[in-house]
Amino acid sequence: MIRILGIDPGSRVTGYGIIDQSGQKISYVASGCIRTRGGALADRLGIIFAGVREIIEQYTPNEMAIERVFMNKNADSALKLGQARGAAICASVHSDVPVDEYAAREIKQAVVGKGGASKEQVQHMVCVLLALPATPSADAADALGVAVCHGHQRETRRRMANSQAQREAML
C-alpha cells in the first residue's frame, strides 16, 4: 500500500487530499484546506509550508503530487500561485517525500475523463471514486483529484514496467 498526498496550491487557500492505494484500489484517508489569513505574502507562504509539514507529519504519505501552475491572464496571480506551490514542494522535499507534478488537464482527464471538466464535475467524481458521504470543498476535492491522478499514473507506470520485465524475461 502507498499513501499519496495531493495538493491544490493557492496563496489564500491550499487544498490537500490524502488517499491510500493498493494496486488499482484507492481509498479516502483525509482532506481539507490550509487557509492563510490576509497579510504579507511571505507570511502566507510560511503558513503553507508549516501546514504541509504538519500534514506530512500527521499522515506520513509516501509520495506527494501537486498541480502545476498554468499561465493565467493575471501574471501577478500566477506568480503568487507559483510561490505557494514552491512552499508546498519545499515542505515535501524537506520531509523527504518525493513530489510529482500534473497539469490541470491531466488531473481532470484522470478523474472525470475530460480534460476540460468543471470544478463541480471533479467534486462529483471524487465523491464517486472515493465513496465519500459528503462533498468536500472545491479546493479539497481538487487536491483529492491530484492524488487520484497520481495514483492512476503510478499504477500505469508499474504495470508497464512489469509488462516490459516479462517481455525481457521471455527473450
Order of alpha helices (4+ residues) and beta strands (2+ residues): beta-beta-beta-alpha-beta-alpha-beta-alpha-alpha-alpha
